[in-house]
Structures are given as structure tokens and as C-alpha cells.
Amino acid sequence: MPLSNISAGVSFHELVDAAPDGIVVCDSTGTILLVNAQAERMFGYERDDLIGQQIETLIPDRYRPRHPQHLQGYVEQPKARPMGSGLSLFGRRRDGSEFPVEISLSPIQSANGTVVSAAIRDVTDRKAIEAEARRSNAYLISAVDSIQDAFVLYDEEDRIVLVNSRFRQLAGEATKGTIVGKRFVDMLDELLAAGFFAAEQGTPALRKRWIGYHEMPSGALELKTASGSVLRVVEHPTAEHGTVSLFVDITEDRHRSDELRRAREQAEAASAAKSEFLASMSHELRTPLNAVLGFAQLLQRDKKQPLSERQLERVDHVLRGGEHLLRLIDEVLDLSRIEAGAVAISLEPVEIASVLHEVMATLDPVAQRAGVELTAAHGTLPDRVLADRTRLAQILMNFGSNAIKYNHSGGHVRFELARNEDVLRISVADDGIGIPEDKRGKIFEPFHRAGQETGPIQGTGIGLAISKRLAELMHGAVGFTSETGKGSLFWVEVPVARALSVAPAVAEPPSPTLTFADGLRHKIVYVEDNPSNIAFMRELIDDLPGLELITAPTAEIGLELIRAHLPRVVIMDINLPGMSGFDATKQLAAWPETKAIPVIALSAAALTRDTSRAVSAGFYRYLTKPVKVDELMATLEEILAKT
């Protein structure tokens, strides 16, 4: 058919060539009558090469055998077919390559019969975008499905649009039908109706709580299922006004948490049992030691029947042995308190010079007896450090006494100071026996004495362990260097105190030094149930003129004697049969006639908590057994000196 028979002139050609889609017109036999410029570009042919050719030229080889039948069927029943009909169609370029296309068909009736106009669109780019979108979507679905926790995505209408396999496993048996598409409330009601959650959750209350959380999610919602699992539900709104819901199974975490809690409770119970055991053992050990050391001190002080030099030497051995045992008891208790976190550290600016002077003054007699020279280095250093004064002195005393003990006659012990930025290092150096290399790794562990456990030098092996822990509590550190046969150097580092205005210390007035021979007869009531301790106290008081001792084996009897005699002072044991010393002292404070009588506590209970409790209970002074005679005498003199 000539082109002039179907065209409207030049404007028609221009209109067809300007079309964005390729246009191909063929007759009922499939012969190409017209193509536009876009079809030329799309298929790679010149227009003259296509006109007069069969339409199969533009169809891939695999589709050509069946295409004439399709064309014949269309010509017999022609109708318009829009683009995007859902058919998977391909075109063939001149070079043989294929590309995806969409084709719309329009039949045109002419004088020479039916012709077919095909609008062809290259959808290669769109197919690539769709493939990439499908790939990305597949990745997203795979990623969501790989989440170990149950995942649900709701749209803006609160309908489920995506879940993972974990959620299907979790809720599949409790839900009916397809999960995707259900509303949140419907899903919740199905889970509740199926008994998915534990009975104690309370269905109406749980429903109300979860709906409220879902509408305004904040934090997390914890749920317990009927199977015993614990779920933590966390929800977040999306930018599209949907909601992401995550169900985290925390059952194992809860079990581990419960196990840790039980383990902690067991550890705390064990620690408390250990503390109770140590307190009990301390009391049981101190009670007989009180008699041993007390009578030894009486023998040493006896003026009526003085001991011979040989006897005094033996008594001195008894006292030293007893005092060593007492130090061991005290250090074990001290270490136990530190490990239990029961030691209170008071950090404050401390004048390092006064601490060193105090330590060296205390150690000097020990050094002289051992034939060891004690010196200190001088220099321009910080005046103050930030530390607990008592504990810092305790560390230096420990280092110094060890340096003297493990030295030799004619040896030297030197205290040295060195500053490193904001830290002051206090070192104690000696030229003693040193520490063997194989013993150095455990030197700060309790009960390790660097191979001297069976040697002649007394020690407990606890002091260095205590020093290390005390230094750490003061935000400091300890360490040492040593060379066998040449000596050791132990150091402690503490922070330097910043400049602060400190009020000058006010000297306390000297303690009174009265004697008991003042012409008055002072009564003392001693409440104690141990016969040895009573005998010791009686021997002690009998040697002092002006004092009369009245004893009571129980607190109940003691209270009656105190009300009857109104003594000048009461000495009260704490652990008594029946009423305790605390309760007895409280009762004395409640009676008008006895509330002013000072009560001295004398007990084998030496833990910090015992001392603190005694102070709050109203005791005048709390003294521990074994009693130090000089300390008890000073306390009595202090009381009796008051009018």
C-alpha cells in the first residue's frame, strides 16, 4: 500500500517521527508499511531496510515460528490492546541482541483491509530497576528473616505487612489464618484467647497495658508466656507512621541473672558467715589471752613480791608471745574487714612530715634494740598528701618494722621521698637479707613471708597484704624492688594534696596523772562471767589503794549491785549470759540514779561494728581484751579525776 494512501501529508510524518515510542505499521500479512524514527533507533535499522520486510524481522528467533498464527488470529478478531498488558515480550535488534519491550496494538480499517499499528516501548531500564528492587527486597526479607528475635512490621493502618520466621514460630500455633494483613488488635486478641501468655499476666490488664504501650511506645514491655519464656517487647514508630515491633527472648538472660543473684547472695552469706566466724574466734581467743597477758602484766608489775631477773625474763617471753598472737588476731580481722569493704577511709590533706616523725619515733626503740640505724632523707617536697592519716602511718609502720626485722645488726633503714607529678612516693629501703627471686611474685599475698615462715623471725605474713589493699583504697599503690643478700626497697604512692587552707592543730591538754591514794574509797562494779578475768581484775585492783572491787557474774545481778552501791565507775563485759552488756548499759542510762555513772566496756569483740555500736550505746570507753593494764589505768584515772 503506498504511504500516501494512509498518511495525511507532511505534518503526519513529523507527528509520527516525534512520538516517544517506536511505531511500526504492517498489513494483515505482516508486511511492514511504516516505521518512525524512534523505531529506527530502537531496532538499529534504516527505515528503507524495514519497509516491505516481514514483521518477524523484529521478533527474536525463538518466537518467529508461532508469530504468523498470532497475527492471523488478531486480524480475524481485531481489538485494541493497551501497553502493559502483562505479557513478557522481547524485540530483536539488527545485531541479533534482544531487549524487553511493551507493545500496544491498534487495528486500523482501510480500503485495502485491516492494518495493524504497533506502539513499541523499550523497557530495558525499567526492567533493570524492577530487578534491582526485587533483589533489594529479597535482601531485606532475607535480612529480616535472619533476625533471631521475632520481628513484626505494621503499616500506617496498624496492619501487619511483614513478619519473620521467628515470629511465625513464636505465634503461629496461637493464630488463625494468614498473619500478614491482620490488625494489631486482632493479633493480640488471638494470642490472648489462645492462652499464649502466662495466667498471672491477667488477660484484660495485659491487653490494656499492651495497647497503651503500642499506641505510645516508650521503653520496653516484659511478658511471660505460658511455656515459661520471658519476652521483652520493644516497639518504635517508623517515618511512614507504621510501627516496628521486636520480641526479644530474654529467658536465658533472666536465668543467668537469677543465677548471678543467687551466687551473689551465697557469696554475701559466706562472707557474713566468715565475718561471724572471725568475730566469734576473735572473742574466743581474746578471752583466754586476757587472762594470760593480764596476769603476766601483774607479775611484771608486782611490787609486793617482785620477780627475779630470770623470772622477769620468762614473763617477758610470755608477754611477747601473747602480744604476737594478739597482733595475728588483729591483722586477720583487719584483712577480713578490708576484703569485706567494711573499712572506712577518710581522705584528707595530711602533713607528711608529721606522719614520718610519728612513724620513726615509734620505730626508733625497735631499731635500737635490733642494732639498726634509722634515718630519713630530707628535701624540698610537698607538705601534704591526700590520704587517711592513720592508714598511711599503718603502711609505713609495716614497711619500717619489716625493714628492721629482716635486717642485721649494724644495718640501715632509710625513709625516702620522691615526687612524680601529682604523686608522692614514700620508700623504705634497707640493706637486709632481701627477698629470694622465686618468692617475690606472692609477696603481697596473705600469709606469704618470702620463705621465712619457719625462720626465727616472728611475723604473720598479713601486713603487706593489708598495706596493698589500704593503699588502693586511698587511690594509691605499693610496690618493691629487692636483691637477695643486699636488701629491699618497699614504696607506697599517694596523691599530692592540692593547696587548701588548714586550720592549725590545737594541742590537747595532757591527761591527768592522779594516783588513787586520795583518801577516798571508790567502788568499782565489774560485770564479768569468766572466772580467770575476774581473778585478774581482782589482783589488779587489790594493788591499788582507794579502790574497792565488786564483781557480778551476770548483767542482771550487776544491775542490782550498781543500784545498791552506786559505784564511781562500772566495768562491763559485753557477751554475758542472759542480758548483754549493751542492754545493761541502756538500762543504767534509763534510771535517774545511775545514768551519770560512767561505764567502761571491756570485751573480746574487736570488730569495727562492735566499736561503733559501743559508742552509740553510751559507753564511756570501749576497751578490748586482752586488756592493756596501762590503758585501763589511764581510763580509770581519767574518770576518777573528774568531780
C-alpha positions as CSV (number, residue, x, y, z in Angstrom):
1,M,0.0,0.0,0.0
2,P,1.5,3.4,-0.9
3,L,2.3,5.7,2.0
4,S,0.1,8.4,0.5
5,N,-2.9,6.3,0.9
6,I,-2.7,6.2,4.7
7,S,-0.9,9.5,5.5
8,A,-2.4,12.9,5.9
9,G,0.6,14.7,4.4
10,V,3.9,16.1,5.7
11,S,2.5,17.0,9.1
12,F,1.6,13.4,9.7
13,H,5.2,12.3,9.1
14,E,6.5,14.8,11.5
15,L,4.0,13.8,14.1
16,V,4.8,10.1,13.9
17,D,8.6,10.7,14.0
18,A,8.2,12.9,17.1
19,A,6.4,10.0,19.1
20,P,8.4,8.8,22.1
21,D,7.6,5.2,21.4
22,G,8.6,3.2,18.3
23,I,5.8,2.9,15.8
24,V,5.6,0.1,13.3
25,V,2.6,-0.4,10.9
26,C,2.0,-3.6,9.0
27,D,-0.7,-5.2,6.9
28,S,-2.6,-8.4,7.5
29,T,0.2,-10.4,6.0
30,G,2.7,-9.0,8.4
31,T,4.5,-6.8,5.8
32,I,5.9,-3.6,7.3
33,L,4.4,-0.5,5.8
34,L,5.7,2.3,8.1
35,V,8.2,2.9,10.8
36,N,9.1,6.1,12.7
37,A,12.5,7.5,13.7
38,Q,12.3,6.0,17.3
39,A,11.7,2.5,15.8
40,E,14.8,3.0,13.7
41,R,16.9,3.9,16.7
42,M,15.4,1.2,18.8
43,F,16.0,-1.7,16.4
44,G,19.1,-0.4,14.6
45,Y,17.7,-0.4,11.1
46,E,17.3,2.3,8.5
47,R,13.7,2.9,7.5
48,D,14.2,1.8,3.9
49,D,15.7,-1.5,5.2
50,L,12.5,-2.3,7.1
51,I,9.7,-1.2,4.8
52,G,8.5,-4.2,2.8
53,Q,10.0,-6.7,5.2
54,Q,8.0,-9.1,7.3
55,I,7.3,-8.1,10.9
56,E,9.1,-11.3,12.1
57,T,12.4,-9.4,11.3
58,L,11.9,-7.6,14.6
59,I,11.0,-10.6,16.6
60,P,13.5,-13.0,18.3
61,D,14.2,-16.2,16.5
62,R,12.5,-18.4,19.2
63,Y,9.2,-16.6,18.8
64,R,9.1,-16.4,14.9
65,P,7.5,-19.8,14.1
66,R,4.4,-19.0,16.1
67,H,4.0,-15.3,15.3
68,P,2.1,-15.6,12.0
69,Q,-0.6,-17.6,13.8
70,H,-0.8,-14.9,16.4
71,L,-1.0,-12.2,13.7
72,Q,-3.7,-14.1,11.8
73,G,-5.8,-14.5,14.9
74,Y,-5.5,-10.8,15.7
75,V,-6.5,-9.8,12.2
76,E,-9.6,-12.0,12.3
77,Q,-10.7,-10.6,15.7
78,P,-9.0,-7.2,15.8
79,K,-9.2,-5.1,19.0
80,A,-7.1,-2.6,20.8
81,R,-4.5,-4.0,23.2
82,P,-3.1,-1.4,25.7
83,M,0.5,-1.3,26.6
84,G,1.5,-3.0,29.9
85,S,-0.8,-6.0,29.3
86,G,1.4,-8.2,31.4
87,L,2.9,-10.2,28.5
88,S,6.6,-10.8,28.6
89,L,7.7,-9.5,25.1
90,F,11.1,-9.0,23.5
91,G,12.3,-7.3,20.4
92,R,15.3,-8.2,18.2
93,R,17.8,-5.6,17.0
94,R,19.7,-5.7,13.8
95,D,22.8,-7.1,15.5
96,G,20.7,-10.0,16.9
97,S,20.5,-8.8,20.5
98,E,17.3,-8.9,22.4
99,F,15.6,-6.4,24.7
100,P,12.4,-6.3,26.7
101,V,9.5,-4.3,25.2
102,E,5.9,-3.4,25.9
103,I,3.6,-3.3,22.8
104,S,0.2,-1.7,22.3
105,L,-1.8,-2.8,19.2
106,S,-4.4,-0.8,17.4
107,P,-6.3,-2.2,14.4
108,I,-7.0,0.3,11.5
109,Q,-9.6,-0.4,8.8
110,S,-8.5,0.9,5.4
111,A,-9.8,0.4,1.8
112,N,-7.3,-2.4,1.4
113,G,-8.3,-4.2,4.5
114,T,-7.1,-4.2,8.2
115,V,-3.7,-2.8,9.0
116,V,-2.2,-3.0,12.5
117,S,-0.3,-0.1,14.2
118,A,2.1,-1.2,17.0
119,A,3.5,1.2,19.5
120,I,6.7,-0.3,20.9
121,R,8.4,0.9,24.1
122,D,11.9,-0.2,25.2
123,V,11.6,-1.2,28.9
124,T,15.2,-2.3,29.4
125,D,15.9,0.4,32.1
126,R,12.6,-0.1,33.8
127,K,13.2,-3.9,33.9
128,A,16.7,-3.3,35.4
129,I,15.2,-1.0,38.1
130,E,12.5,-3.6,38.8
131,A,15.1,-6.4,39.1
132,E,17.2,-4.3,41.4
133,A,14.2,-3.5,43.5
134,R,13.3,-7.2,43.6
135,R,16.9,-8.0,44.6
136,S,16.9,-5.4,47.3
137,N,13.6,-6.5,48.6
138,A,14.8,-10.1,48.7
139,Y,17.9,-8.9,50.6
140,L,15.6,-7.1,53.1
141,I,13.3,-10.0,53.5
142,S,16.3,-12.3,54.0
143,A,17.9,-9.9,56.5
144,V,14.6,-9.6,58.5
145,D,14.2,-13.4,58.4
146,S,17.7,-13.9,59.7
147,I,16.9,-11.8,62.8
148,Q,17.0,-14.2,65.8
149,D,14.3,-12.2,67.6
150,A,10.6,-12.2,66.4
151,F,10.0,-9.2,64.1
152,V,6.7,-7.6,63.0
153,L,6.1,-4.5,60.8
154,Y,2.8,-2.7,60.9
155,D,1.7,-0.1,58.3
156,E,0.0,3.2,59.0
157,E,-3.3,1.4,59.4
158,D,-1.8,-0.9,62.0
159,R,-1.9,-3.9,59.7
160,I,0.9,-6.4,59.6
161,V,2.9,-6.1,56.4
162,L,5.9,-8.2,57.2
163,V,7.0,-10.8,59.8
164,N,10.0,-13.1,60.0
165,S,10.1,-16.8,60.5
166,R,10.9,-16.4,64.2
167,F,7.6,-14.6,64.8
168,R,5.8,-17.3,62.8
169,Q,7.3,-20.0,65.0
170,L,6.5,-18.0,68.1
171,A,2.9,-17.1,67.4
172,G,2.0,-19.4,64.6
173,E,0.2,-22.0,66.6
174,A,-1.8,-19.4,68.5
175,T,-3.0,-17.5,65.5
176,K,-5.5,-18.5,62.8
177,G,-5.1,-17.9,59.0
178,T,-2.6,-15.7,57.3
179,I,-0.7,-13.4,59.6
180,V,0.2,-10.7,57.1
181,G,-2.8,-8.3,56.8
182,K,-4.1,-8.7,60.3
183,R,-4.6,-5.7,62.5
184,F,-2.5,-5.4,65.7
185,V,-5.6,-5.6,68.0
186,D,-6.8,-8.7,66.2
187,M,-3.5,-10.4,66.5
188,L,-3.3,-9.5,70.2
189,D,-6.8,-10.9,70.9
190,E,-6.0,-14.1,69.1
191,L,-2.8,-14.6,71.3
192,L,-4.7,-13.8,74.5
193,A,-7.6,-16.1,73.6
194,A,-5.2,-19.0,72.8
195,G,-3.7,-18.7,76.2
196,F,-0.3,-17.7,74.8
197,F,0.7,-15.7,77.9
198,A,1.1,-16.9,81.5
199,A,-2.1,-16.9,83.5
200,E,-0.7,-14.5,86.1
201,Q,-0.4,-11.8,83.5
202,G,-4.1,-11.2,83.7
203,T,-5.8,-11.0,80.3
204,P,-7.8,-7.7,80.5
205,A,-5.0,-5.9,82.3
206,L,-2.3,-7.2,79.9
207,R,-4.5,-6.2,76.9
208,K,-5.0,-2.7,78.2
209,R,-1.3,-2.3,79.1
210,W,0.0,-3.6,75.7
211,I,-2.5,-1.5,73.7
212,G,-1.4,1.6,75.6
213,Y,2.2,0.8,75.0
214,H,1.6,0.1,71.3
215,E,-0.1,3.5,70.9
216,M,2.7,5.4,72.7
217,P,5.8,3.1,72.8
218,S,8.4,4.0,75.4
219,G,11.0,1.7,77.0
220,A,10.0,-1.9,76.8
221,L,7.2,-4.3,77.8
222,E,8.1,-7.6,79.5
223,L,5.8,-10.5,79.1
224,K,5.9,-14.1,80.3
225,T,4.5,-16.8,78.1
226,A,2.5,-19.9,79.2
227,S,5.6,-22.0,78.3
228,G,7.7,-20.1,80.8
229,S,9.6,-17.9,78.3
230,V,10.2,-14.3,79.1
231,L,9.8,-11.9,76.2
232,R,10.8,-8.2,76.1
233,V,8.7,-6.3,73.5
234,V,10.3,-3.2,72.1
235,E,8.4,-1.0,69.6
236,H,9.4,2.0,67.6
237,P,7.3,4.2,65.1
238,T,8.5,4.4,61.5
239,A,8.7,7.5,59.3
240,E,5.7,6.3,57.4
241,H,3.6,6.2,60.5
242,G,3.9,2.5,60.9
243,T,5.4,0.5,63.8
244,V,8.3,-1.9,64.1
245,S,7.8,-4.5,66.9
246,L,10.6,-6.7,68.2
247,F,10.1,-9.7,70.5
248,V,13.4,-10.5,72.3
249,D,13.6,-13.8,74.2
250,I,15.4,-12.9,77.5
251,T,14.7,-16.2,79.2
252,E,18.3,-17.3,79.3
253,D,19.4,-13.8,80.4
254,R,16.8,-13.9,83.2
255,H,18.1,-17.4,84.3
256,R,21.7,-16.2,84.3
257,S,20.6,-13.1,86.2
258,D,18.9,-15.2,88.7
259,E,21.9,-17.5,89.0
260,L,24.2,-14.5,89.5
261,R,21.8,-13.1,92.1
262,R,21.8,-16.5,93.9
263,A,25.6,-16.7,93.6
264,R,25.9,-13.2,95.0
265,E,23.6,-14.0,97.9
266,Q,25.6,-17.1,98.6
267,A,28.9,-15.2,98.4
268,E,27.4,-12.5,100.7
269,A,26.2,-15.2,103.1
270,A,29.6,-16.9,103.0
271,S,31.3,-13.5,103.7
272,A,28.9,-12.8,106.5
273,A,29.5,-16.3,107.9
274,K,33.2,-15.8,107.6
275,S,32.9,-12.4,109.4
276,E,30.8,-14.0,112.1
277,F,33.2,-16.9,112.4
278,L,36.2,-14.5,112.7
279,A,34.3,-12.3,115.2
280,S,33.5,-15.4,117.3
281,M,37.0,-16.8,117.1
282,S,38.4,-13.4,118.0
283,H,36.2,-13.3,121.1
284,E,37.1,-16.9,122.0
285,L,40.9,-16.3,121.5
286,R,40.9,-12.9,123.2
287,T,39.1,-14.1,126.3
288,P,41.9,-16.6,127.4
289,L,44.5,-14.2,126.2
290,N,43.1,-11.6,128.5
291,A,44.0,-13.8,131.5
292,V,47.4,-14.8,130.1
293,L,48.6,-11.3,129.3
294,G,46.8,-9.8,132.2
295,F,48.4,-12.0,134.9
296,A,51.7,-11.7,133.1
297,Q,51.5,-7.9,133.4
298,L,50.6,-8.3,137.0
299,L,53.6,-10.4,137.6
300,Q,55.7,-7.9,135.8
301,R,54.3,-5.0,138.0
302,D,54.2,-6.9,141.3
303,K,55.8,-4.6,143.9
304,K,54.9,-6.8,147.0
305,Q,56.7,-9.9,145.8
306,P,59.0,-8.7,142.9
307,L,60.1,-11.4,140.5
308,S,63.8,-12.3,140.0
309,E,65.6,-11.2,136.8
310,R,65.3,-14.8,135.5
311,Q,61.5,-14.9,136.2
312,L,61.0,-11.4,134.6
313,E,62.8,-12.6,131.5
314,R,60.5,-15.6,131.3
315,V,57.4,-13.4,131.9
316,D,58.7,-11.1,129.1
317,H,58.7,-14.1,126.7
318,V,55.1,-14.9,127.7
319,L,54.1,-11.3,127.0
320,R,55.9,-11.1,123.7
321,G,54.4,-14.4,122.6
322,G,50.9,-13.3,123.7
323,E,51.3,-10.0,122.0
324,H,52.4,-11.7,118.8
325,L,49.3,-13.9,118.9
326,L,47.2,-10.8,119.6
327,R,48.7,-9.0,116.6
328,L,47.9,-12.0,114.4
329,I,44.3,-11.9,115.5
330,D,44.0,-8.2,114.9
331,E,45.6,-8.5,111.4
332,V,43.4,-11.3,110.3
333,L,40.4,-9.3,111.4
334,D,41.8,-6.2,109.7
335,L,42.3,-8.1,106.4
336,S,38.8,-9.6,106.7
337,R,37.3,-6.1,107.2
338,I,39.2,-4.7,104.2
339,E,38.1,-7.6,101.9
340,A,34.5,-7.2,103.0
341,G,34.6,-3.5,102.2
342,A,34.0,-2.6,105.9
343,V,37.0,-0.3,106.3
344,A,36.1,3.4,106.1
345,I,38.8,5.5,104.5
346,S,38.8,9.2,105.3
347,L,40.9,11.1,102.7
348,E,42.1,14.5,103.8
349,P,45.2,16.6,103.5
350,V,47.9,15.0,105.7
351,E,51.2,16.6,106.6
352,I,53.7,14.0,105.5
353,A,56.5,15.3,107.8
354,S,54.4,14.7,110.9
355,V,53.5,11.2,109.8
356,L,57.1,10.3,109.1
357,H,58.1,11.8,112.5
358,E,55.5,9.8,114.3
359,V,56.4,6.5,112.5
360,M,60.1,7.0,113.1
361,A,59.6,7.9,116.7
362,T,57.6,4.7,117.2
363,L,60.1,2.5,115.4
364,D,63.3,4.0,116.8
365,P,63.3,2.0,120.1
366,V,62.7,-1.2,118.0
367,A,65.6,-0.2,115.7
368,Q,67.9,0.5,118.6
369,R,67.2,-2.9,120.2
370,A,68.0,-4.6,116.8
371,G,71.2,-2.5,116.3
372,V,69.8,-0.9,113.1
373,E,70.2,2.8,112.2
374,L,67.0,4.6,111.2
375,T,67.4,7.7,109.0
376,A,65.2,9.8,106.7
377,A,66.1,11.8,103.6
378,H,65.4,15.5,103.5
379,G,64.5,17.7,100.6
380,T,62.0,20.2,99.1
381,L,58.9,18.1,98.7
382,P,55.1,18.6,99.1
383,D,54.0,19.4,102.6
384,R,50.8,17.4,102.4
385,V,49.4,14.3,100.6
386,L,45.8,13.2,100.2
387,A,45.4,10.2,102.4
388,D,43.9,8.6,105.5
389,R,46.5,9.6,108.1
390,T,46.0,6.5,110.3
391,R,46.1,4.1,107.4
392,L,49.2,5.8,105.8
393,A,51.0,5.6,109.1
394,Q,50.0,1.9,109.3
395,I,51.5,1.2,105.9
396,L,54.8,2.9,106.7
397,M,54.9,1.2,110.1
398,N,54.5,-2.1,108.4
399,F,57.3,-1.3,105.8
400,G,59.6,0.0,108.5
401,S,59.1,-2.8,111.0
402,N,59.8,-5.3,108.3
403,A,62.9,-3.5,107.2
404,I,64.2,-3.6,110.8
405,K,63.1,-7.2,111.4
406,Y,64.7,-8.6,108.3
407,N,67.9,-6.6,108.7
408,H,71.1,-7.4,110.6
409,S,72.9,-5.8,113.5
410,G,74.7,-2.7,112.1
411,G,72.2,-2.4,109.2
412,H,70.5,0.7,107.9
413,V,66.9,1.6,107.2
414,R,66.2,4.8,105.3
415,F,62.9,6.6,104.6
416,E,63.0,8.5,101.3
417,L,60.6,10.8,99.4
418,A,60.3,11.4,95.7
419,R,57.6,13.3,93.7
420,N,56.4,12.3,90.3
421,E,54.0,14.9,89.0
422,D,50.9,14.7,91.3
423,V,52.1,11.6,93.2
424,L,54.4,11.3,96.2
425,R,56.4,8.1,96.6
426,I,57.5,7.2,100.1
427,S,60.1,4.5,100.1
428,V,61.6,2.4,102.9
429,A,65.0,1.0,102.0
430,D,67.1,-1.5,103.9
431,D,70.3,-3.4,103.5
432,G,69.0,-6.7,105.0
433,I,68.6,-10.2,103.7
434,G,66.4,-9.3,100.7
435,I,63.7,-11.5,99.1
436,P,64.5,-14.6,97.0
437,E,63.5,-14.2,93.4
438,D,61.1,-17.1,93.4
439,K,59.2,-15.6,96.4
440,R,58.7,-12.1,95.0
441,G,55.6,-12.9,93.0
442,K,53.5,-13.6,96.1
443,I,55.0,-11.1,98.5
444,F,51.7,-9.1,98.7
445,E,49.5,-12.2,99.2
446,P,48.3,-13.0,102.7
447,F,50.4,-15.4,104.8
448,H,53.4,-15.3,102.5
449,R,56.6,-14.4,104.3
450,A,59.2,-14.8,101.5
451,G,60.5,-18.1,102.8
452,Q,60.7,-17.0,106.4
453,E,57.6,-19.0,107.5
454,T,59.7,-21.4,109.6
455,G,62.5,-19.0,110.4
456,P,63.3,-17.4,113.8
457,I,61.9,-14.0,112.8
458,Q,58.3,-13.6,114.0
459,G,55.6,-12.4,111.6
460,T,52.2,-13.1,110.4
461,G,52.6,-12.6,106.7
462,I,49.5,-10.4,106.5
463,G,50.9,-6.9,106.9
464,L,52.0,-6.4,103.3
465,A,48.6,-7.7,102.0
466,I,46.8,-5.2,104.3
467,S,49.2,-2.4,103.2
468,K,48.5,-3.1,99.5
469,R,44.7,-3.0,100.0
470,L,44.8,0.1,102.1
471,A,46.9,1.9,99.5
472,E,44.4,1.0,96.8
473,L,41.5,2.2,99.0
474,M,43.4,5.6,99.2
475,H,43.7,5.7,95.4
476,G,47.4,4.8,95.7
477,A,49.7,1.9,95.0
478,V,52.5,-0.1,96.6
479,G,55.5,-1.9,95.1
480,F,59.0,-3.1,95.9
481,T,62.4,-4.0,94.5
482,S,64.8,-6.4,96.1
483,E,68.1,-8.2,95.7
484,T,68.9,-11.3,97.7
485,G,71.6,-10.6,100.3
486,K,71.7,-6.8,99.6
487,G,68.3,-5.6,100.8
488,S,64.9,-4.4,99.7
489,L,63.0,-1.2,99.0
490,F,59.3,-1.0,99.6
491,W,57.3,2.0,98.4
492,V,53.8,3.5,98.7
493,E,52.5,6.1,96.3
494,V,49.7,8.5,97.4
495,P,48.3,11.6,95.6
496,V,49.7,15.0,96.5
497,A,47.1,17.2,98.2
498,R,46.2,20.5,96.5
499,A,46.7,23.7,98.3
500,L,44.0,24.0,101.0
501,S,43.7,26.2,104.0
502,V,44.0,24.0,107.0
503,A,43.4,25.3,110.5
504,P,46.3,24.8,112.9
505,A,46.0,21.8,115.1
506,V,45.1,22.6,118.7
507,A,47.1,20.7,121.2
508,E,45.0,18.6,123.6
509,P,45.6,19.1,127.3
510,P,47.7,16.5,128.9
511,S,45.8,13.6,130.6
512,P,45.6,13.7,134.3
513,T,48.1,11.6,136.2
514,L,46.3,11.2,139.5
515,T,47.0,8.4,141.9
516,F,44.3,6.6,143.7
517,A,45.6,7.4,147.2
518,D,43.4,10.5,147.6
519,G,41.9,9.5,150.8
520,L,38.6,8.4,149.2
521,R,37.2,5.0,148.8
522,H,35.9,4.4,145.2
523,K,33.8,1.5,144.4
524,I,34.0,-0.3,141.0
525,V,31.5,-2.8,139.9
526,Y,32.9,-5.3,137.4
527,V,30.4,-7.4,135.5
528,E,32.1,-10.5,134.1
529,D,31.3,-14.1,133.9
530,N,34.8,-15.5,133.2
531,P,36.5,-16.6,136.5
532,S,40.0,-16.0,135.1
533,N,39.2,-12.5,134.1
534,I,37.6,-11.8,137.5
535,A,40.6,-13.1,139.3
536,F,42.9,-10.9,137.1
537,M,40.8,-7.8,137.8
538,R,40.7,-8.5,141.5
539,E,44.5,-8.9,141.6
540,L,44.9,-5.7,139.7
541,I,42.5,-3.6,141.8
542,D,43.9,-5.1,145.1
543,D,47.2,-3.5,144.4
544,L,45.6,0.0,144.1
545,P,44.8,1.9,147.3
546,G,41.4,3.6,147.5
547,L,39.6,1.2,145.2
548,E,37.1,-1.5,146.1
549,L,36.1,-4.1,143.5
550,I,32.6,-5.6,143.5
551,T,32.0,-8.3,141.0
552,A,28.9,-9.7,139.4
553,P,28.7,-12.8,137.1
554,T,25.6,-11.6,135.2
555,A,24.2,-8.3,134.0
556,E,21.0,-8.9,136.0
557,I,23.0,-9.2,139.2
558,G,25.2,-6.4,138.2
559,L,22.3,-4.0,137.8
560,E,21.1,-4.8,141.3
561,L,24.6,-4.2,142.8
562,I,25.1,-1.0,140.9
563,R,21.7,0.4,142.1
564,A,22.6,-0.7,145.6
565,H,26.2,0.6,145.8
566,L,26.1,3.5,143.2
567,P,29.8,2.9,142.3
568,R,32.1,5.5,140.9
569,V,32.6,3.5,137.7
570,V,31.3,0.3,136.1
571,I,33.4,-2.1,134.0
572,M,31.1,-4.1,131.8
573,D,31.7,-7.2,129.7
574,I,29.6,-7.3,126.5
575,N,28.9,-11.0,125.9
576,L,27.3,-12.1,129.1
577,P,24.9,-15.0,129.9
578,G,21.3,-13.6,129.7
579,M,21.2,-9.9,129.3
580,S,24.1,-8.4,127.2
581,G,26.3,-5.6,128.3
582,F,24.7,-3.4,125.7
583,D,21.2,-3.9,127.2
584,A,22.5,-3.5,130.8
585,T,24.2,-0.1,129.9
586,K,21.0,1.0,128.2
587,Q,19.1,0.2,131.4
588,L,21.6,2.1,133.6
589,A,21.1,5.1,131.3
590,A,17.3,5.0,131.9
591,W,17.5,5.1,135.7
592,P,17.9,8.6,137.2
593,E,20.2,7.4,140.0
594,T,22.6,5.5,137.7
595,K,22.6,7.4,134.4
596,A,25.6,9.5,135.3
597,I,27.8,6.5,136.3
598,P,30.5,6.1,133.5
599,V,30.6,2.5,132.1
600,I,33.7,1.1,130.6
601,A,33.1,-1.6,128.1
602,L,35.7,-4.4,128.3
603,S,35.1,-7.0,125.6
604,A,36.8,-9.6,123.4
605,A,34.7,-8.4,120.5
606,A,37.1,-6.3,118.5
607,L,35.4,-5.7,115.1
608,T,34.7,-2.2,113.9
609,R,31.0,-2.7,114.1
610,D,31.4,-3.7,117.8
611,T,33.3,-0.4,118.5
612,S,30.8,1.7,116.6
613,R,27.9,0.1,118.4
614,A,29.5,0.6,121.7
615,V,30.0,4.3,121.1
616,S,26.3,4.7,120.1
617,A,25.3,2.7,123.1
618,G,26.7,5.3,125.5
619,F,29.8,3.6,126.9
620,Y,32.4,6.0,128.3
621,R,35.2,4.0,126.6
622,Y,35.4,0.7,124.7
623,L,38.4,-1.4,125.6
624,T,39.2,-4.7,124.0
625,K,40.6,-7.9,125.6
626,P,43.3,-8.8,126.2
627,V,43.3,-5.7,128.4
628,K,46.3,-3.4,128.4
629,V,46.8,-2.5,132.1
630,D,48.3,0.9,131.3
631,E,45.3,1.8,129.1
632,L,42.8,0.6,131.7
633,M,44.6,2.5,134.5
634,A,44.7,5.7,132.4
635,T,40.9,5.4,131.8
636,L,40.2,4.9,135.5
637,E,42.4,7.8,136.4
638,E,40.6,10.0,133.8
639,I,37.2,9.1,135.3
640,L,38.2,9.4,139.0
641,A,39.9,12.8,138.4
642,K,36.5,14.3,137.5
643,T,34.5,15.8,140.2
